[in-house]
Amino acid sequence: MDPKHSHSVKLNDGNFMPRLGFGTFAPSEVPKSKAFEFTKVAIEAGFRHIDAAFVYENEEQVGAAIREKIADGTVKREDIFYTTKLWATYFRPELVRPALEKSLKKLQMDYVDLFIIHFPVAMRPGDELLPMDDKGQFMLESVDLRDTWEALEKCKDAGLTKSIGVSNFNRKQLEMILNKPGLKYKPTCNQVECHAYLNQSKLLEYCKSKDIVLVAYSALGSHRDPNWVDQSSPVLLDDPVISSLAEKHKRTPAQIALRYQLQRGVVVLAKSFNEKRIKENIQVFDFQLSSEDMKALDGLNRNLRYTIADIFAGHPNYPFSDEY
């Protein structure tokens, strides 16, 4: 493999995705300028895979950071792998391309590297990201995800994105896309919550069997945003097994959590708006966990999901009711 791709995985469409990515989500109280500042730090530290989304409302800042690092010669556009996500209010097929074009305009880019369906549940289109009726109920709607997928395929054909994929899909939903009559492109990846407390081993095995890359978010536990996360859930990086492995390998608990995913063949996202931790998080390619270490980490699984996304729970496409 060309050294440029030594830390990358080849997707089922022939494109390459770096195995370690920088996550840009931040809770709403974090100023948007932080995304600009720390995306630059991440690129300077060596991150080339930037994971973002329309709903994070910081693509202008992330795009500006990438453009600045291209302008100063740190990277070329083709060195960066940029992911954006189709938000739930844009699932009607005629809204898909305009949604991607909105992201591209905010980014001031001609294309993204990966465009994925953010969550398998559609919401009422409009200006609100989380539309509510006058009773305070979220306004969900039903859109056939196969039609949405077809619209993503057209975005790829138009050159607006190099690859397409999904996020938060369960096995049944992946199968529905894979078995779609007239399918032109398979999903390249499925981005899901995945960490030692929710190791997704069955979904991982299924995805591998279909040549779909599993991408892990919340790999370091969770940002603990009270809007999305149960505040009483345990803190992953405080786990004694992870701490003792960190001591054994003279590494940080976060480096152990990231290395665990890499050795399972998972592409892993590391989110931090802390310069020291961003620099530490990329130092995960120069050590190896033993099979005993891996077994100990596998043993932590307790099917604990930080992000339940219960605002979508009443919908038939809600993905987390199935085992995987």
Buried (B, 14 or more C-beta within 10 A) or exposed (E): EEEEEEBBBBBBBEBBBBBBBBBBBBEEEBEBEBBBBBBBBBBBBBBBBBBBBBBBBBBBBBBBBBBBBBEEEEBEEEEBBBBBBBBBBBBBBEBBBEBBEBBBEBBEBEBBBBBBBBBBBBBBBEEEEEBEEEEEEBBBBEBBBBBBBBBBBBBBEEEBBBBBBBBBBBBEBBEBBEEBEEBEBBBBBBBBBBBBBBBBEEBBEBBBEBEBBBBBBBBBBBBBBEEBBBEEBEEBBEBEBBBBBBEEBEBBBBBBBBBBBBBBEBBBBBBBBEBEBBBBBBBBBEEEBEEEBBEBBEEBBEEBBBBBBEBBEEBEBBBBEEEB
